[in-house]
Amino acid sequence: MAIYLCHEQPDLYLHDATVVDARPGAVVLSRTAFHPGGGGQVGDVGSIEHVGGVVAVDHVEVDGDTWWHVLTEPDAVLTGAVEVRVDAEHRRRVASLHTMSHVLNAFVFDEFEGSLVTGAQINGDGTGRMDFDLTAIDNDRLRALAGPVNDVIARGLAVEAVYVDADEAAATPGLVRSLSVAPPPTPDGRLRLIDVDGLDRQACGGTHLSNTAESRPFVIGKIENKGKRNRRIRFSLADD
């Protein structure tokens, strides 16, 4: 896993760059603060200002080490120096959902004897879902976890990314919580962890808040049975 610019500077939403490759409707930049998405998280959106005007970025397609910023104007061809703008509200909404999904995961992991995540989806519209390896249980027990999650928001816990040796992480129970996917190590053999102070620490390559108090209240919606050993929790952020 590369260490993205958005990992190094999570509050960077506007910066200069140079076009290094282009095709109609897509462009590769010398540097970018966009997060490409992955692991169930939707990527960033935003815009690029160039000599011919401003064009919106719909998503990023990763091809090896090359990131194609796919534009909403399929015939647009960009050249030269540009100004890159990441949609800050979209980023914060996704980061809030992703951070709170970690908090929810922590409570499920503790209350249901180390239950692992079997799938996740974080959307740009303020909704998401997590699937857990759970047998038949009372759904009210899962729905009640909204209370503790919102308590964590109210407490304002610090959230930070730390890097540890991948071998050390593999030997530490609970750092990787997914049955199906885990972020790969960086080229120098480290694993990125998201640490919610005093509550949770787990491997992740996504975008997150710097403090839980930045999130809007967390709402648990529909809970579904998806097979004998899979329980799906749908959630969202409350309106302001």
C-alpha positions as CSV (number, residue, x, y, z in Angstrom):
1,M,0.0,0.0,0.0
2,A,1.3,3.4,-0.9
3,I,1.2,6.2,1.7
4,Y,-1.2,8.6,0.0
5,L,-0.9,12.3,0.1
6,C,-4.3,12.4,1.8
7,H,-2.7,10.1,4.5
8,E,0.2,12.5,5.1
9,Q,-1.9,15.7,4.9
10,P,-5.5,14.8,5.7
11,D,-6.6,18.4,5.7
12,L,-5.2,19.2,2.3
13,Y,-8.1,20.0,0.0
14,L,-6.5,22.5,-2.5
15,H,-3.1,22.2,-4.2
16,D,-1.3,22.8,-7.4
17,A,-0.2,19.9,-9.7
18,T,1.0,19.3,-13.3
19,V,-0.6,17.0,-15.9
20,V,1.8,14.2,-16.6
21,D,-0.5,12.1,-18.8
22,A,-4.0,12.6,-20.3
23,R,-6.6,11.1,-22.5
24,P,-10.1,12.3,-23.3
25,G,-12.0,12.4,-20.1
26,A,-9.2,11.4,-17.7
27,V,-5.9,12.8,-16.4
28,V,-2.8,11.7,-14.4
29,L,-1.4,14.3,-12.1
30,S,2.1,14.9,-10.7
31,R,0.5,14.7,-7.2
32,T,-3.0,14.4,-5.8
33,A,-4.8,14.7,-2.5
34,F,-7.6,12.5,-3.8
35,H,-8.3,9.2,-2.0
36,P,-9.0,6.6,-4.6
37,G,-11.4,4.6,-2.4
38,G,-11.1,0.8,-1.8
39,G,-11.9,-1.7,0.9
40,G,-15.6,-0.8,0.7
41,Q,-15.0,3.0,0.9
42,V,-16.1,5.3,-1.9
43,G,-13.3,7.5,-3.3
44,D,-13.0,11.3,-3.2
45,V,-14.7,13.6,-5.7
46,G,-13.8,17.2,-6.5
47,S,-12.6,19.3,-9.4
48,I,-9.6,20.4,-11.4
49,E,-9.1,23.9,-12.7
50,H,-7.1,24.2,-15.9
51,V,-6.4,26.7,-18.6
52,G,-9.7,26.0,-20.2
53,G,-11.9,26.2,-17.1
54,V,-13.0,23.9,-14.3
55,V,-14.0,20.3,-14.8
56,A,-15.4,17.9,-12.1
57,V,-13.6,14.7,-11.1
58,D,-16.1,11.8,-10.8
59,H,-13.7,9.2,-9.4
60,V,-10.1,7.8,-9.5
61,E,-9.1,4.6,-11.3
62,V,-5.9,3.0,-10.1
63,D,-3.8,1.2,-12.7
64,G,-0.7,-0.1,-10.8
65,D,1.1,3.1,-9.8
66,T,-0.9,5.3,-12.1
67,W,-4.0,7.2,-10.9
68,W,-6.4,8.3,-13.6
69,H,-8.7,11.1,-12.4
70,V,-11.9,10.4,-14.4
71,L,-13.7,13.6,-15.4
72,T,-17.4,14.2,-15.8
73,E,-16.7,15.7,-19.3
74,P,-15.7,12.7,-21.4
75,D,-14.1,14.8,-24.2
76,A,-12.0,17.1,-21.9
77,V,-8.3,17.0,-22.5
78,L,-6.1,18.7,-19.8
79,T,-2.5,19.9,-20.1
80,G,0.0,21.9,-18.1
81,A,-0.4,23.3,-14.7
82,V,-3.7,22.8,-12.8
83,E,-5.3,23.4,-9.5
84,V,-6.8,20.4,-7.7
85,R,-9.7,20.8,-5.3
86,V,-11.0,17.9,-3.2
87,D,-14.7,18.2,-2.2
88,A,-14.1,18.8,1.6
89,E,-17.7,18.1,2.6
90,H,-17.8,14.8,0.7
91,R,-14.5,13.8,2.3
92,R,-15.7,14.7,5.8
93,R,-19.0,12.8,5.4
94,V,-17.1,9.7,4.2
95,A,-14.5,10.0,6.9
96,S,-17.1,10.4,9.6
97,L,-18.9,7.2,8.4
98,H,-15.6,5.3,8.2
99,T,-14.5,6.4,11.6
100,M,-17.8,5.6,13.3
101,S,-17.8,2.2,11.5
102,H,-14.5,1.5,13.4
103,V,-16.2,2.4,16.6
104,L,-19.2,0.2,15.9
105,N,-16.8,-2.6,14.9
106,A,-15.0,-2.2,18.3
107,F,-18.2,-2.7,20.2
108,V,-19.3,-5.7,18.1
109,F,-15.9,-7.3,18.5
110,D,-16.0,-6.9,22.3
111,E,-19.6,-7.8,22.8
112,F,-19.8,-10.8,20.4
113,E,-16.6,-12.6,21.2
114,G,-14.3,-11.3,18.5
115,S,-16.8,-11.3,15.6
116,L,-15.1,-10.4,12.4
117,V,-16.2,-8.1,9.5
118,T,-17.3,-10.0,6.4
119,G,-18.0,-6.9,4.3
120,A,-18.4,-3.1,4.4
121,Q,-19.6,-0.3,2.3
122,I,-19.2,3.4,3.0
123,N,-21.1,5.7,0.6
124,G,-20.8,9.3,-0.3
125,D,-24.4,10.1,0.6
126,G,-24.0,9.6,4.4
127,T,-25.0,6.0,4.5
128,G,-23.2,2.7,4.9
129,R,-23.3,-0.9,6.1
130,M,-21.2,-3.5,7.8
131,D,-21.6,-7.2,7.7
132,F,-20.4,-9.3,10.6
133,D,-19.8,-13.0,11.1
134,L,-22.7,-13.5,13.5
135,T,-25.1,-16.4,14.1
136,A,-28.7,-15.9,15.2
137,I,-28.9,-13.2,17.9
138,D,-31.4,-10.6,19.0
139,N,-31.2,-7.7,16.6
140,D,-32.1,-5.3,19.4
141,R,-28.7,-6.0,20.9
142,L,-27.0,-4.7,17.7
143,R,-29.4,-1.8,17.4
144,A,-28.6,-0.7,21.0
145,L,-25.0,-0.2,20.0
146,A,-25.9,3.2,18.6
147,G,-26.0,4.5,22.1
148,P,-22.3,3.7,22.9
149,V,-21.2,4.9,19.5
150,N,-22.8,8.3,20.1
151,D,-21.2,8.4,23.5
152,V,-17.9,8.1,21.8
153,I,-18.8,11.0,19.5
154,A,-19.7,13.1,22.6
155,R,-16.5,12.2,24.4
156,G,-14.4,13.6,21.6
157,L,-11.7,10.9,21.3
158,A,-8.6,11.6,19.3
159,V,-8.2,9.6,16.1
160,E,-4.7,9.1,14.5
161,A,-2.9,7.0,12.0
162,V,0.2,5.1,13.1
163,Y,2.4,2.7,11.3
164,V,3.8,-0.5,12.8
165,D,5.9,-3.4,11.5
166,A,3.6,-5.7,9.5
167,D,5.1,-8.8,11.1
168,E,4.4,-7.4,14.5
169,A,0.9,-6.5,13.5
170,A,0.2,-10.0,12.2
171,A,1.2,-11.4,15.6
172,T,-1.1,-9.0,17.5
173,P,-4.7,-10.3,17.8
174,G,-7.5,-7.9,16.8
175,L,-5.5,-5.5,14.5
176,V,-7.0,-7.1,11.4
177,R,-10.8,-7.5,11.8
178,S,-11.9,-8.6,8.3
179,L,-12.4,-12.1,7.1
180,S,-12.0,-11.1,3.5
181,V,-9.6,-8.2,3.0
182,A,-6.8,-6.4,4.8
183,P,-4.7,-3.5,3.7
184,P,-1.4,-4.5,2.2
185,P,1.8,-3.3,3.9
186,T,3.7,-0.3,2.7
187,P,6.8,-0.9,0.5
188,D,9.0,-0.7,3.6
189,G,7.0,-3.4,5.4
190,R,4.7,-1.4,7.7
191,L,1.0,-1.5,8.3
192,R,-1.2,1.5,8.7
193,L,-3.4,1.4,11.8
194,I,-6.2,3.8,12.8
195,D,-6.1,4.4,16.5
196,V,-9.3,5.7,18.3
197,D,-7.8,6.8,21.6
198,G,-8.4,4.2,24.3
199,L,-11.1,2.4,22.4
200,D,-9.9,0.8,19.1
201,R,-6.9,0.1,17.0
202,Q,-7.1,-1.7,13.6
203,A,-5.5,-1.8,10.2
204,C,-7.1,0.5,7.6
205,G,-6.1,2.4,4.5
206,G,-9.2,4.8,4.4
207,T,-9.9,8.4,5.4
208,H,-10.9,9.3,8.9
209,L,-11.6,12.1,11.2
210,S,-9.0,13.5,13.6
211,N,-11.5,13.5,16.5
212,T,-14.7,11.6,17.0
213,A,-16.5,14.9,18.0
214,E,-16.3,16.0,14.4
215,S,-18.9,13.5,13.4
216,R,-22.7,14.0,13.3
217,P,-24.7,11.6,15.4
218,F,-24.7,8.0,14.3
219,V,-28.0,6.2,13.4
220,I,-28.4,2.4,13.1
221,G,-31.1,1.5,10.7
222,K,-32.2,-1.8,9.2
223,I,-30.5,-5.0,10.4
224,E,-30.7,-7.9,8.0
225,N,-29.9,-11.6,8.1
226,K,-27.6,-12.5,5.1
227,G,-27.1,-16.2,5.6
228,K,-26.6,-18.4,8.7
229,R,-23.4,-16.6,9.7
230,N,-23.8,-13.1,8.4
231,R,-25.6,-10.1,9.9
232,R,-25.8,-6.8,8.1
233,I,-26.1,-3.5,10.0
234,R,-27.1,-0.4,7.9
235,F,-26.2,3.0,9.4
236,S,-26.2,6.7,8.5
237,L,-25.3,10.1,9.8
238,A,-28.1,12.1,11.4
239,D,-29.1,15.4,9.7
240,D,-27.5,18.6,11.2
